[in-house]
Amino acid sequence: MKIILVAALINCCVLFQEEEFLSKVANIELPQKSLRMNKANLPAKTKNRFKSTFAISQYEHLYEVDSILLAFADYSEAKDNFKGLEDRKNEWLGGMSGLGLKANIDRAEIIKVNNTRFLIMGLKNGDEYYSAFISDKKGSKGISGSLQYKAEDKEKAEIILNDFLKGISFKAPFLSRDN
């Protein structure tokens, strides 16, 4: 009888355990083979592959997908501080030119996925690529993120990025408490 009570208690705890939400703004479906990364162990695990993982480690959620780092987080922006994707793109391109990195720009475009626009910005540094993305805002919130990968994984990274963006479905602003 005690074993049954303990088993029932464990099952109740599992059933009522809160699920970790990846975003308050959207439902997110992670790419297959996504492995959650621990930020504290990231430098040690990737030191032989990447020069630095500082930028990607600033995001709330960090995963490794087939040797490609994928990170993302919700972002909030005050409604009176509106910055459209075109403005962000021009600002980023200007900043890269100002730093003398114009030749390193791999991609700077706005794409539409599932009726949501995303700005995709890519930079090459030697044999490493950094791709960042940011969504249009839904209310005053959105999703931004980054991928980091080696040149030989560029094609695979594009597939992972596209799959990730397709797996985002934004909630109505009142469901994300953004009203």
Disulfide bonds with the S-S distance in Angstrom:
none
